[in-house]
Amino acid sequence: MRRVKNKNNKINHATPTTACNRQRDVWGLRAPVTLLLRSPRRTGPERGSILNARKRSNGFEFRVWVRILFSNLEFKKNLWSLYNKHTGYVESIDPSVEIVVPEDDHGLHAIDILDPNWWTRCLHLTDVYHFHDMIDMLIECGYEKGTTLFGYGYDFRQSNRIDKAMDGLKLKLESAYKASGGKKINIISHSMGGLLLQCFLSQYNDVFANYVNKWICIACPFQGAPGTINDSLLTGLQFVYGFESFFFVSRWTMHQLLVECPSMYEMLPNPGFKWKRQPVMQVWRKTSGDEEMVKLDSYDSTECIALFEAALRNNELNYNGKSVALPFNFSVYKWAAETRRILDNVRLPKSVSFYNIYGISFDTPYDVCYGSETSPIDDLSKVCHTTPQYTYVDGDGTVPAESTMADGFEAVDRVGVKATHRGLLCDKTVFRLLKQWLGVNQKSKHSMATSKVMDVFSEPASVQITAKDALMYRKSAED
């Protein structure tokens, strides 16, 4: 575990929970959800929360994300979408359905086990156990679903600053605050959920100050995820490998959605950030002329748009026998550029305490290279069907530590934990930090049949868990 100094150049050492501690409330997981497997291998964004397709004709709902059986078919049929530049929303190609986040179990169902089939639980397929372990940990600390623990799901296709997400989060904060009897909320965000909260701060700074006590941020790509996101817009994402990949959404199927998703463009590397070394995209290319030559073209974060445009110029999908053009979407890029401007200017209320947990010690994609000196690429559209080569840096396997550390806030504490991007959600060190910062503890499983907060603590306050790459909220008993 690595601790870094705060802005006052002091190392913050958290002290063990003692009998004099008062229990705080936690409110929120957002998976963000944010959303997507993280591992030292080729990875992508978080898987976010469960998404259902609702028939407009009769209101019937069925799960389309995440699912293992018939996943590729249902994904193409219901989740393939197009960006509406007039509204800023991503809309399903199929006009007969709308995509919604289920509200079951006080919002927790959508971010718990993402494919909750009985056989998934029996086989304990941990790849889809999103916030499950963290929810269990909070319950063992005395939080109760619907009383002190809630959930807030999200549609990972949409922008982090879209009105529906902002208004929904505002209502959730207000309702959780009232349910707790006016006790302030502690927010725990994961991955893209941190970006959503930043966007919320830009619009509702006063609301945030009134309702929130602490914000604990886990694995947020504050300055983007260079290697992961750059390549995702060109070749897509693959969540599982080997035999299991036959049962899940394919890389190219996912790609055809991501090129229309503002949330992905909003996680491109920040061109205005002072990286230790600018991330680049490279392509080995054949040159035209009498003699065949090979050159290496490089694109930094201010130049990569030219590569995206050239590589995606002929991209299209086939939907119900019809071809739909999907080039690089400049309308989405323009929207995301404004989001980046907003993110760069967010200010945290002085009344809110901020904590940052980030993953370290895993090779994390940074630079991306297509082709090779011996196998150069003659047509840039072929990049989309090329296996990339990466240059790696330290991080959580998905987001570089340099990005996750660069929150721009005055943090009470920043701690690096040896865990992958998704692994942070079930890491024992992370759980220990959460309980320490929240001022809670677990009752020994050997002393009581049921888990409760230790008697030295006050009555638990409410918790909200959200999922946009994940936010997890919980209320504090202080205030």
C-alpha positions as CSV (number, residue, x, y, z in Angstrom):
1,M,0.0,0.0,0.0
2,R,1.4,3.4,-1.0
3,R,0.5,6.7,0.6
4,V,1.2,10.1,-1.0
5,K,1.4,13.5,0.6
6,N,-1.5,15.9,0.6
7,K,-1.3,19.5,-0.7
8,N,0.1,20.6,2.7
9,N,3.1,18.2,2.0
10,K,2.1,16.1,5.0
11,I,1.7,12.3,5.1
12,N,-1.7,11.4,6.4
13,H,-1.7,8.3,8.6
14,A,-5.2,6.9,9.3
15,T,-5.6,5.6,12.8
16,P,-7.4,2.3,13.7
17,T,-11.0,2.4,14.6
18,T,-11.5,2.7,18.4
19,A,-14.4,2.8,20.8
20,C,-14.5,6.5,20.6
21,N,-15.2,6.5,16.9
22,R,-18.7,7.4,15.8
23,Q,-20.2,5.6,12.9
24,R,-20.5,7.4,9.6
25,D,-23.0,6.7,6.9
26,V,-22.0,5.6,3.5
27,W,-24.0,6.3,0.4
28,G,-23.2,5.1,-3.0
29,L,-21.6,2.8,-5.5
30,R,-21.7,3.9,-9.1
31,A,-20.4,1.3,-11.5
32,P,-20.2,3.7,-12.9
33,V,-20.1,1.9,-13.6
34,T,-18.7,2.8,-15.2
35,L,-18.7,0.7,-17.4
36,L,-16.2,-3.7,-17.9
37,L,-13.5,-6.0,-16.7
38,R,-10.1,-4.9,-15.5
39,S,-7.1,-7.1,-15.5
40,P,-3.5,-7.0,-16.4
41,R,-4.5,-8.2,-19.8
42,R,-6.3,-6.2,-22.5
43,T,-9.2,-4.5,-20.7
44,G,-11.8,-1.9,-21.0
45,P,-14.2,0.3,-19.1
46,E,-16.3,-0.8,-16.3
47,R,-19.4,-2.8,-16.8
48,G,-21.5,-0.3,-15.0
49,S,-24.9,-1.5,-14.0
50,I,-27.6,-3.9,-15.2
51,L,-29.6,-2.4,-18.2
52,N,-33.0,-3.6,-19.2
53,A,-34.8,-3.1,-22.5
54,R,-38.4,-2.0,-22.0
55,K,-41.0,-2.5,-24.7
56,R,-42.7,0.8,-25.4
57,S,-45.9,-1.0,-26.4
58,N,-46.5,-2.9,-23.2
59,G,-43.8,-1.9,-20.7
60,F,-42.3,-5.4,-20.6
61,E,-38.7,-5.4,-19.4
62,F,-35.9,-7.9,-20.0
63,R,-32.2,-7.8,-19.2
64,V,-29.8,-7.0,-22.0
65,W,-26.7,-6.0,-20.1
66,V,-25.0,-7.8,-18.5
67,R,-26.0,-11.3,-19.6
68,I,-24.0,-14.4,-20.5
69,L,-26.5,-16.5,-22.4
70,F,-27.4,-15.0,-25.9
71,S,-25.4,-11.9,-24.9
72,N,-24.1,-11.0,-28.4
73,L,-27.5,-11.4,-30.0
74,E,-29.4,-9.3,-27.4
75,F,-26.7,-6.7,-27.4
76,K,-26.9,-6.2,-31.2
77,K,-30.7,-6.2,-31.2
78,N,-31.3,-3.8,-28.3
79,L,-28.2,-1.9,-27.3
80,W,-26.7,-0.9,-30.6
81,S,-27.4,2.8,-30.6
82,L,-26.9,6.1,-32.4
83,Y,-26.0,9.5,-30.9
84,N,-28.6,12.2,-31.3
85,K,-26.7,15.5,-31.7
86,H,-29.8,17.5,-31.1
87,T,-30.5,16.1,-27.6
88,G,-27.0,14.8,-26.5
89,Y,-28.5,11.4,-25.8
90,V,-27.6,8.0,-27.2
91,E,-30.8,6.2,-28.5
92,S,-31.3,2.6,-29.4
93,I,-31.5,1.9,-33.1
94,D,-34.6,-0.2,-32.4
95,P,-37.3,2.5,-31.8
96,S,-39.6,-0.1,-30.1
97,V,-37.5,-0.3,-27.0
98,E,-36.0,2.1,-24.4
99,I,-33.1,1.2,-22.2
100,V,-33.7,1.6,-18.5
101,V,-31.9,0.8,-15.2
102,P,-33.8,-1.4,-12.8
103,E,-34.6,0.1,-9.4
104,D,-35.2,-3.2,-7.6
105,D,-33.8,-3.7,-4.1
106,H,-33.5,0.0,-3.5
107,G,-31.3,0.4,-6.5
108,L,-28.8,-2.2,-5.3
109,H,-29.9,-5.0,-7.7
110,A,-28.5,-3.1,-10.7
111,I,-25.0,-3.0,-9.4
112,D,-24.7,-6.2,-7.3
113,I,-24.3,-9.3,-9.4
114,L,-24.6,-8.1,-13.0
115,D,-26.0,-11.4,-14.3
116,P,-28.1,-12.6,-11.3
117,N,-29.2,-16.0,-12.8
118,W,-29.2,-18.8,-10.3
119,W,-26.5,-20.7,-12.1
120,T,-24.2,-17.6,-12.1
121,R,-24.5,-17.7,-8.3
122,C,-24.1,-21.4,-8.0
123,L,-20.9,-21.4,-10.2
124,H,-19.8,-18.2,-8.4
125,L,-18.8,-16.5,-11.6
126,T,-16.9,-13.6,-10.0
127,D,-16.4,-11.7,-13.3
128,V,-20.0,-10.5,-12.9
129,Y,-19.8,-9.9,-9.1
130,H,-19.6,-6.1,-9.4
131,F,-20.3,-4.4,-6.0
132,H,-21.5,-7.6,-4.4
133,D,-18.6,-8.0,-1.9
134,M,-18.6,-4.3,-1.0
135,I,-22.4,-4.4,-0.4
136,D,-22.0,-7.5,1.8
137,M,-19.2,-5.7,3.7
138,L,-21.3,-2.7,4.4
139,I,-24.3,-4.8,5.5
140,E,-21.9,-6.6,7.9
141,C,-21.0,-3.2,9.3
142,G,-24.6,-2.6,10.1
143,Y,-26.0,-0.8,7.1
144,E,-29.5,-1.8,6.0
145,K,-30.9,-1.9,2.5
146,G,-33.5,0.8,2.0
147,T,-32.7,2.4,5.4
148,T,-29.0,3.1,5.3
149,L,-28.0,1.5,2.0
150,F,-29.3,2.4,-1.4
151,G,-28.3,2.1,-5.0
152,Y,-28.1,4.4,-8.0
153,G,-27.7,2.8,-11.4
154,Y,-26.8,4.4,-14.7
155,D,-26.8,3.9,-18.5
156,F,-23.1,3.6,-19.4
157,R,-23.8,4.6,-23.0
158,Q,-24.7,8.2,-22.0
159,S,-22.5,11.2,-21.2
160,N,-21.4,11.8,-17.6
161,R,-23.1,15.2,-17.7
162,I,-26.4,14.3,-19.3
163,D,-29.5,15.9,-17.6
164,K,-31.1,12.6,-16.8
165,A,-28.1,11.4,-14.8
166,M,-27.6,14.8,-13.1
167,D,-31.3,15.1,-12.1
168,G,-31.5,11.5,-11.0
169,L,-28.5,11.8,-8.8
170,K,-29.8,15.1,-7.3
171,L,-33.1,13.4,-6.4
172,K,-31.3,10.4,-4.9
173,L,-29.1,12.6,-2.7
174,E,-32.2,14.5,-1.5
175,S,-34.2,11.4,-0.7
176,A,-31.3,9.7,1.1
177,Y,-30.6,12.8,3.1
178,K,-34.3,13.0,4.2
179,A,-34.5,9.2,4.9
180,S,-31.5,9.6,7.3
181,G,-33.2,12.4,9.2
182,G,-31.0,15.1,7.8
183,K,-27.6,13.4,8.2
184,K,-25.0,14.2,5.6
185,I,-23.9,11.6,3.1
186,N,-20.5,9.9,2.5
187,I,-20.0,9.1,-1.2
188,I,-17.8,6.3,-2.4
189,S,-17.3,6.4,-6.2
190,H,-15.6,3.9,-8.5
191,S,-14.1,4.6,-11.9
192,M,-16.2,6.7,-14.2
193,G,-18.5,7.4,-11.3
194,G,-15.9,9.9,-10.2
195,L,-16.3,11.8,-13.5
196,L,-20.1,11.8,-13.1
197,L,-19.7,13.3,-9.6
198,Q,-17.4,16.0,-11.0
199,C,-20.0,16.9,-13.6
200,F,-22.6,17.0,-10.8
201,L,-20.4,19.3,-8.8
202,S,-20.2,21.7,-11.8
203,Q,-24.0,22.0,-11.9
204,Y,-25.0,21.5,-8.3
205,N,-22.1,22.6,-6.2
206,D,-24.4,24.0,-3.5
207,V,-26.5,20.8,-3.4
208,F,-23.3,18.7,-3.0
209,A,-22.1,20.9,-0.2
210,N,-25.5,20.7,1.6
211,Y,-25.9,16.9,1.4
212,V,-22.4,15.4,1.3
213,N,-19.9,15.0,4.1
214,K,-17.1,12.8,2.5
215,W,-16.3,11.6,-0.9
216,I,-14.1,8.5,-1.2
217,C,-13.0,8.1,-4.8
218,I,-11.8,4.7,-6.1
219,A,-9.9,4.3,-9.5
220,C,-11.3,7.4,-11.2
221,P,-9.7,8.2,-14.6
222,F,-9.5,11.9,-13.8
223,Q,-7.2,12.6,-16.8
224,G,-8.4,9.7,-19.0
225,A,-7.3,6.2,-19.7
226,P,-4.9,6.6,-22.7
227,G,-4.2,3.1,-24.0
228,T,-7.5,1.5,-23.0
229,I,-9.8,4.2,-24.5
230,N,-7.8,5.1,-27.5
231,D,-7.7,1.5,-28.7
232,S,-11.4,0.9,-27.7
233,L,-12.6,3.4,-30.2
234,L,-10.6,1.6,-32.9
235,T,-10.8,-2.1,-32.1
236,G,-13.4,-2.4,-29.4
237,L,-13.3,-4.2,-26.0
238,Q,-13.1,-7.8,-25.0
239,F,-14.2,-8.7,-21.5
240,V,-13.4,-12.4,-21.3
241,Y,-10.9,-14.6,-23.1
242,G,-10.6,-18.2,-24.2
243,F,-13.6,-20.5,-24.1
244,E,-15.7,-18.1,-22.0
245,S,-15.5,-15.5,-24.9
246,F,-18.0,-17.6,-26.9
247,F,-20.7,-16.8,-24.3
248,F,-20.1,-13.0,-24.1
249,V,-20.3,-9.9,-26.2
250,S,-17.6,-9.9,-28.9
251,R,-15.0,-7.2,-29.2
252,W,-16.3,-5.9,-32.5
253,T,-19.9,-6.0,-31.4
254,M,-18.9,-3.8,-28.4
255,H,-16.9,-1.5,-30.7
256,Q,-19.9,-0.7,-32.8
257,L,-21.6,0.7,-29.8
258,L,-18.7,2.5,-28.2
259,V,-18.0,4.7,-31.3
260,E,-21.4,6.4,-30.6
261,C,-21.0,6.7,-26.8
262,P,-20.1,10.1,-25.3
263,S,-18.9,8.4,-22.1
264,M,-16.1,6.8,-24.0
265,Y,-15.0,10.0,-25.7
266,E,-15.1,11.7,-22.2
267,M,-12.4,9.3,-21.0
268,L,-9.9,10.0,-23.8
269,P,-6.5,11.3,-22.5
270,N,-6.7,14.9,-21.4
271,P,-4.6,16.9,-23.9
272,G,-4.3,19.8,-21.4
273,F,-2.8,17.6,-18.7
274,K,1.0,17.7,-18.0
275,W,1.7,14.0,-18.4
276,K,5.2,12.9,-17.5
277,R,5.3,11.7,-21.1
278,Q,2.6,12.4,-23.6
279,P,0.7,9.1,-24.5
280,V,0.9,8.4,-28.2
281,M,-0.8,6.2,-30.9
282,Q,1.5,4.9,-33.5
283,V,1.0,3.2,-36.9
284,W,3.7,1.4,-39.0
285,R,2.7,2.5,-42.6
286,K,3.7,1.7,-46.1
287,T,4.6,4.8,-48.1
288,S,3.6,5.4,-51.6
289,G,6.2,5.8,-54.3
290,D,8.4,3.9,-56.7
291,E,10.2,2.3,-53.8
292,E,8.3,0.7,-51.0
293,M,9.2,2.3,-47.8
294,V,8.1,1.9,-44.2
295,K,7.6,4.8,-41.7
296,L,6.3,5.1,-38.2
297,D,3.6,7.7,-37.8
298,S,2.9,9.0,-34.2
299,Y,-0.1,10.9,-32.9
300,D,-0.3,12.5,-29.5
301,S,-3.5,13.3,-27.7
302,T,-4.0,16.5,-29.7
303,E,-3.4,14.7,-33.0
304,C,-5.1,11.3,-32.6
305,I,-8.4,12.6,-34.0
306,A,-6.9,12.5,-37.5
307,L,-6.2,8.8,-36.9
308,F,-9.7,8.1,-35.6
309,E,-11.2,9.9,-38.6
310,A,-9.1,8.0,-41.2
311,A,-9.4,4.6,-39.5
312,L,-13.2,4.8,-39.0
313,R,-14.2,6.5,-42.3
314,N,-15.6,3.3,-43.8
315,N,-16.9,1.8,-40.5
316,E,-20.5,0.6,-40.6
317,L,-22.8,-1.9,-39.0
318,N,-25.5,-4.1,-40.4
319,Y,-28.8,-3.9,-38.5
320,N,-31.8,-6.0,-39.8
321,G,-30.2,-6.2,-43.2
322,K,-29.6,-2.4,-43.5
323,S,-26.1,-0.7,-43.4
324,V,-25.7,2.1,-40.9
325,A,-22.6,4.3,-41.3
326,L,-20.6,4.7,-38.1
327,P,-17.6,6.9,-38.8
328,F,-15.7,8.8,-36.0
329,N,-18.5,11.0,-34.6
330,F,-17.3,14.6,-34.4
331,S,-20.6,15.7,-32.7
332,V,-19.8,13.3,-29.9
333,Y,-16.2,14.5,-29.8
334,K,-17.4,18.2,-29.6
335,W,-19.7,17.3,-26.7
336,A,-16.9,15.4,-24.9
337,A,-14.5,18.3,-25.4
338,E,-17.0,20.5,-23.5
339,T,-17.2,17.9,-20.8
340,R,-13.4,18.0,-20.5
341,R,-13.5,21.7,-20.1
342,I,-16.1,21.3,-17.3
343,L,-14.0,18.6,-15.6
344,D,-10.9,20.8,-15.6
345,N,-12.7,23.6,-13.8
346,V,-14.5,21.7,-11.1
347,R,-14.1,22.9,-7.5
348,L,-14.8,20.8,-4.4
349,P,-16.7,22.5,-1.6
350,K,-14.4,23.2,1.4
351,S,-16.9,21.4,3.7
352,V,-16.5,18.1,1.9
353,S,-13.6,15.8,2.8
354,F,-12.0,14.0,-0.2
355,Y,-10.1,10.6,-0.2
356,N,-8.5,8.9,-3.2
357,I,-7.8,5.2,-3.6
358,Y,-6.0,4.1,-6.8
359,G,-4.6,0.9,-8.2
360,I,-0.9,0.3,-8.6
361,S,1.6,-2.5,-9.6
362,F,-0.2,-3.7,-12.7
363,D,1.0,-3.2,-16.3
364,T,-1.5,-0.6,-17.7
365,P,-1.8,0.2,-21.4
366,Y,-0.4,3.7,-22.3
367,D,0.9,3.9,-25.8
368,V,-0.8,1.9,-28.6
369,C,1.0,0.8,-31.8
370,Y,-0.6,-0.9,-34.9
371,G,1.3,-2.9,-37.5
372,S,5.0,-3.5,-37.4
373,E,8.1,-2.7,-39.3
374,T,7.9,-6.0,-41.1
375,S,4.1,-5.9,-41.4
376,P,3.2,-2.3,-42.1
377,I,-0.4,-1.1,-42.8
378,D,-1.2,0.4,-46.2
379,D,-4.8,1.4,-45.5
380,L,-5.6,3.1,-42.2
381,S,-9.1,1.5,-42.1
382,K,-7.3,-1.8,-41.5
383,V,-6.2,-0.5,-38.1
384,C,-9.7,-1.4,-36.8
385,H,-9.0,-5.1,-37.4
386,T,-5.4,-5.1,-36.2
387,T,-4.2,-6.5,-32.9
388,P,-2.5,-3.6,-31.0
389,Q,0.9,-3.6,-29.2
390,Y,1.1,-1.6,-26.0
391,T,3.6,0.3,-24.0
392,Y,2.8,-0.1,-20.4
393,V,3.0,2.1,-17.3
394,D,2.1,1.5,-13.6
395,G,-1.6,1.5,-12.8
396,D,-4.5,-0.8,-12.2
397,G,-4.4,-2.6,-15.5
398,T,-6.9,-0.1,-17.1
399,V,-6.1,3.4,-15.8
400,P,-2.6,4.7,-15.2
401,A,-1.9,5.7,-11.6
402,E,-0.7,9.0,-13.0
403,S,-4.3,9.7,-14.1
404,T,-6.1,8.3,-11.1
405,M,-3.9,10.3,-8.7
406,A,-4.4,13.6,-10.5
407,D,-7.7,14.6,-9.0
408,G,-6.9,18.3,-8.6
409,F,-8.5,18.4,-5.1
410,E,-7.1,19.0,-1.7
411,A,-7.2,15.4,-0.5
412,V,-7.3,14.2,3.1
413,D,-5.5,11.1,2.0
414,R,-4.4,9.4,-1.3
415,V,-3.6,5.7,-1.1
416,G,-2.2,3.4,-3.8
417,V,-3.4,-0.2,-3.4
418,K,-2.0,-3.2,-5.3
419,A,-5.1,-4.3,-7.1
420,T,-6.7,-4.2,-10.5
421,H,-9.4,-1.8,-11.6
422,R,-12.3,-4.0,-10.7
423,G,-10.3,-5.9,-8.1
424,L,-10.3,-2.7,-5.9
425,L,-14.1,-3.3,-5.4
426,C,-13.4,-6.5,-3.4
427,D,-9.9,-5.8,-2.0
428,K,-9.4,-6.3,1.7
429,T,-7.1,-3.3,2.0
430,V,-9.7,-1.1,0.4
431,F,-12.3,-2.4,2.7
432,R,-10.1,-1.7,5.7
433,L,-9.6,1.9,4.5
434,L,-13.3,2.4,3.9
435,K,-14.2,1.2,7.3
436,Q,-11.5,3.4,8.9
437,W,-12.5,6.5,7.0
438,L,-16.2,5.9,7.6
439,G,-15.6,5.1,11.3
440,V,-17.3,1.7,11.2
441,N,-16.3,-1.9,12.1
442,Q,-17.5,-5.4,11.6
443,K,-18.8,-7.6,14.4
444,S,-16.9,-10.8,14.6
445,K,-18.7,-13.6,12.7
446,H,-17.8,-16.0,15.5
447,S,-19.5,-13.9,18.2
448,M,-22.9,-13.4,16.7
449,A,-25.0,-15.1,14.1
450,T,-25.8,-11.8,12.4
451,S,-23.5,-9.0,11.5
452,K,-24.0,-5.7,13.2
453,V,-22.1,-2.5,13.8
454,M,-20.2,-2.9,17.1
455,D,-22.1,-1.6,20.1
456,V,-19.7,1.3,20.6
457,F,-21.0,2.9,17.4
458,S,-24.2,4.9,17.0
459,E,-27.1,3.8,14.9
460,P,-26.1,3.4,11.2
461,A,-27.1,6.1,8.8
462,S,-28.1,5.5,5.3
463,V,-26.0,4.4,2.4
464,Q,-26.6,4.8,-1.3
465,I,-24.8,2.8,-3.9
466,T,-24.8,4.0,-7.5
467,A,-23.4,2.4,-10.6
468,K,-21.9,4.4,-13.3
469,D,-18.6,2.8,-13.3
470,A,-19.8,3.1,-10.0
471,L,-20.7,5.3,-7.1
472,M,-21.4,4.1,-3.7
473,Y,-23.0,6.4,-1.3
474,R,-23.6,6.2,2.3
475,K,-24.7,8.6,4.9
476,S,-22.8,9.8,7.8
477,A,-24.0,10.0,11.3
478,E,-22.0,13.1,12.0
479,D,-24.1,16.3,11.2
